């Protein structure tokens, strides 16, 4: 993608997730996006396929952790792939506050997110 502004893409990605803007999050996804959250019952967490399912999963995350906050540590961006490392904090409904490190691996197609796979540190 010749006119891809990677830094603007990352700025927007960080902003829409940190402000819980589900409409703009959804706008960043391709129609056939694969979104794997960093938690869930499967080894890959919880998976949503398609824009509508990914929107529902993002909204559910913010419902579960209403004060969820992302603070970027560093990133790598190319027209087809990005890595974003963040510190995330929040308090799940009915749970205790937490702070973890999160990595998002983003596959990018035509300036949109075709896959978002999230991984986080966990305490044993």
N, C-alpha and C positions, 0 to 999 in steps of 0.2 A: 504494500500500500504506500504509494509515493508521498502522500501528504499526511501520513500518520504522525501525530505529535504525541510521543510516548509520555513525556512529562505531564502534559495536560490530561492524558488518559489516566495516569496514576493519581494525579490530584483529584480528578473527578471520582474515581473509584474510592479513594480514601474518604472523601467528603460524603458521598451518598450512603456509604455503610455507616460512618460515624454519626450521621444525622438521622439514620433510620428512614431514609427517603425511598420507600418501596417502589414508587412510580419510577424514579430515576434509576434505581438498581435494575428494575425490569427493562428499562430502556437500553441499558448497557448490554443486555443478553441477546444472543441470536435466537431465532424462533425454536431451534432444536438444541438449545443449551443443555449441558449436563452440569448439574450443581451437586457436589458432594459436601455436605456439612461435616464439621469436625467431630460430631457426636452422633450417636444412633446405635441401633442394635446390630448392624452389620460391620464387618471389618473396615469398610470404606466410610462408615458413618451412616448418614441418611442420604439417599440419592433422590434427586428430582430431575426428570427429563422433560424438556420443553419449557417454554417461557412461562406459561400459566402455572405449572407445577413448581417451578423455581421461585416464582413470586410468592406462592403460598408458603413455601419452605422459609424464605427470607422473613416474611411476616410472622411466621410461627416462632422464629428465633427471637425476634424483638418482643413478642408477647411473653416468651419464657424468661427473657432477661431484659426488662424494660430500660435499664440504665446502662446497657452494653456500650462500651467505649473502645475505640481502636486508636492506638498511637503508633504510627509507622516508625520502625527502627531503620529499615533500609529497603531498597528495591532494585530490581533489574528489569529492564523493559526492552523488547524488540518488537517489530511489527507483528510477529506471530506468537510471542510468548512473554509472560511476565512472572516474576516472583516478588511477592510483597511479604515482608516479615513485620509483624506488629506485636505490640504488647496489648492484650485485651483485658479489660476489667469489667466487672459487673456483679450483680446480685440476682441469681435466679429467683423467681417467685417461690417463696417458701424455703429458700436455701440461704447459704452463707456467701458473703462476698468472696470473689476470687480474682487472681491475677495470673495470666498464663501467657506464654509466647505462642503465636499463631503464624503459620505460613500458608499463604494462598498461592497456588500454582494456577495460572490463568493461560488457557489456550485462546488466542485472539484470531478472529477471522473477519476481514473487512472492517476493522476498527471496533468490533463487538466481541464480547466474551462468549466463546463457543463451549468452553468448559471451565468450571471453577472448582478446584479440588482443594479443600482446606484440611490442614493438619495442625495439631496442637500438642504441646507438652502436657503431660498428665502426672499427677502425683500418685505414688503407690502407697 
